């Protein structure tokens, strides 16, 4: 995680008050799910499968490409804290490059992320590729 901290720079609001530090605009902060996104969808109730599932080859390639380009890679999973060691070993054995691992993401999907920073969401639908810009309808707070 020290690389992430080295990239952060001071930021200020319109009044000149210090706010949370930010990454440079060209650096993306990827939060990537594991189950069903970089490997088969393995539920917490079957942890023995977590040891033997294979990564999706395109996911491994793209995640490592983004890492090598200088982006921040953090895996964000619904796996529980007691499954951290199995998860870390699996990521390392398969050669995923990453900066952090966040456990205990709420289960069930239908996520709606509210944040004071720019959030871009990309739904995984079966293949990792380079990202492209498209216009889509989004929900926003009413003025």
PLY file of the C-alpha trace (Angstrom):
ply
format ascii 1.0
element vertex 143
property float x
property float y
property float z
element edge 142
property int vertex1
property int vertex2
end_header
0.00 0.00 0.00
2.98 2.36 0.31
2.94 2.95 -3.47
-0.63 4.22 -3.12
0.37 6.65 -0.36
3.34 7.92 -2.40
0.99 8.81 -5.28
-1.45 10.79 -3.12
-1.24 14.57 -3.20
-2.83 17.28 -1.07
-6.20 18.59 -2.21
-8.22 21.63 -1.21
-11.87 22.65 -1.46
-13.14 25.91 -2.99
-12.49 27.73 0.30
-8.89 26.57 0.49
-9.53 24.03 3.24
-7.52 20.82 3.16
-9.61 17.79 2.11
-8.78 14.10 1.72
-5.71 13.51 -0.45
-6.22 12.42 -4.05
-4.49 10.38 -6.70
-3.35 12.05 -9.91
-6.15 12.11 -12.51
-4.32 9.62 -14.75
-4.16 6.97 -12.00
-7.24 4.82 -11.50
-8.12 3.22 -8.21
-9.58 -0.14 -9.29
-11.78 -2.00 -6.78
-12.26 -5.47 -8.24
-14.53 -8.25 -7.02
-13.14 -11.80 -6.96
-15.94 -14.38 -7.09
-17.78 -14.30 -10.40
-15.47 -11.55 -11.70
-11.88 -12.84 -11.81
-12.80 -16.49 -11.14
-15.91 -18.64 -10.91
-18.58 -17.56 -8.42
-17.66 -19.44 -5.24
-19.85 -18.79 -2.17
-18.37 -18.39 1.31
-20.21 -21.55 2.32
-17.89 -23.65 0.08
-14.37 -22.38 0.90
-12.71 -25.61 -0.28
-13.56 -24.57 -3.86
-11.64 -21.32 -3.36
-8.38 -23.27 -3.34
-8.96 -25.03 -6.67
-10.84 -22.55 -8.88
-8.92 -21.13 -11.82
-8.70 -17.44 -12.66
-10.32 -16.17 -15.83
-7.27 -15.71 -18.12
-8.47 -12.37 -19.49
-9.02 -11.09 -15.94
-5.50 -12.02 -14.84
-4.03 -10.38 -17.95
-5.99 -7.11 -17.62
-5.56 -6.73 -13.86
-1.80 -7.19 -14.18
-1.71 -4.82 -17.17
-3.47 -2.11 -15.15
-1.08 -2.71 -12.24
1.94 -2.44 -14.56
0.53 0.81 -16.00
0.68 2.31 -12.50
-2.98 2.01 -11.47
-3.97 0.92 -7.95
-5.48 -2.57 -7.72
-7.54 -3.47 -4.66
-9.61 -6.62 -4.50
-12.94 -6.01 -2.76
-14.70 -9.24 -1.87
-17.69 -10.59 0.02
-15.46 -13.29 1.39
-15.29 -13.07 5.17
-12.19 -12.23 7.18
-11.66 -15.89 8.13
-11.12 -16.58 4.40
-8.37 -13.95 3.99
-5.45 -16.41 4.04
-7.04 -18.74 1.44
-7.76 -15.68 -0.72
-4.27 -14.16 -0.42
-2.63 -17.52 -1.22
-4.91 -17.99 -4.24
-4.15 -14.50 -5.60
-0.40 -15.00 -5.14
-0.33 -18.55 -6.57
-2.08 -17.35 -9.72
0.15 -14.31 -10.14
-2.29 -11.46 -9.54
-0.50 -8.18 -8.87
-2.35 -6.00 -6.38
-1.98 -3.42 -3.65
-4.73 -4.35 -1.21
-7.48 -6.78 -0.29
-10.72 -5.64 1.38
-12.88 -8.37 2.89
-16.54 -8.43 4.00
-18.13 -6.54 1.09
-21.90 -6.76 1.67
-23.41 -9.79 -0.03
-26.33 -9.80 -2.42
-25.37 -7.38 -5.17
-27.58 -4.47 -6.24
-24.86 -2.09 -5.01
-25.43 1.65 -4.97
-22.25 3.50 -4.09
-22.54 7.06 -2.74
-19.30 8.97 -2.36
-17.92 12.52 -2.51
-15.30 11.37 -5.03
-15.78 10.38 -8.67
-17.06 6.81 -8.87
-17.15 4.89 -12.12
-18.80 1.49 -12.06
-18.22 -1.19 -14.65
-20.31 -4.32 -14.50
-18.41 -7.47 -15.37
-20.31 -9.41 -18.01
-18.03 -12.28 -18.97
-14.84 -10.79 -20.41
-12.11 -8.44 -19.28
-10.92 -6.06 -22.01
-9.59 -2.55 -22.20
-12.24 -0.11 -20.97
-14.03 2.18 -23.42
-16.16 5.27 -22.78
-19.89 5.04 -23.48
-22.85 7.19 -22.55
-25.39 5.49 -20.28
-28.25 6.62 -18.05
-27.26 7.02 -14.41
-29.00 7.97 -11.18
-27.96 11.24 -9.54
-29.12 13.31 -6.59
-31.84 15.80 -7.52
-30.81 19.47 -7.18
0 1
1 2
2 3
3 4
4 5
5 6
6 7
7 8
8 9
9 10
10 11
11 12
12 13
13 14
14 15
15 16
16 17
17 18
18 19
19 20
20 21
21 22
22 23
23 24
24 25
25 26
26 27
27 28
28 29
29 30
30 31
31 32
32 33
33 34
34 35
35 36
36 37
37 38
38 39
39 40
40 41
41 42
42 43
43 44
44 45
45 46
46 47
47 48
48 49
49 50
50 51
51 52
52 53
53 54
54 55
55 56
56 57
57 58
58 59
59 60
60 61
61 62
62 63
63 64
64 65
65 66
66 67
67 68
68 69
69 70
70 71
71 72
72 73
73 74
74 75
75 76
76 77
77 78
78 79
79 80
80 81
81 82
82 83
83 84
84 85
85 86
86 87
87 88
88 89
89 90
90 91
91 92
92 93
93 94
94 95
95 96
96 97
97 98
98 99
99 100
100 101
101 102
102 103
103 104
104 105
105 106
106 107
107 108
108 109
109 110
110 111
111 112
112 113
113 114
114 115
115 116
116 117
117 118
118 119
119 120
120 121
121 122
122 123
123 124
124 125
125 126
126 127
127 128
128 129
129 130
130 131
131 132
132 133
133 134
134 135
135 136
136 137
137 138
138 139
139 140
140 141
141 142
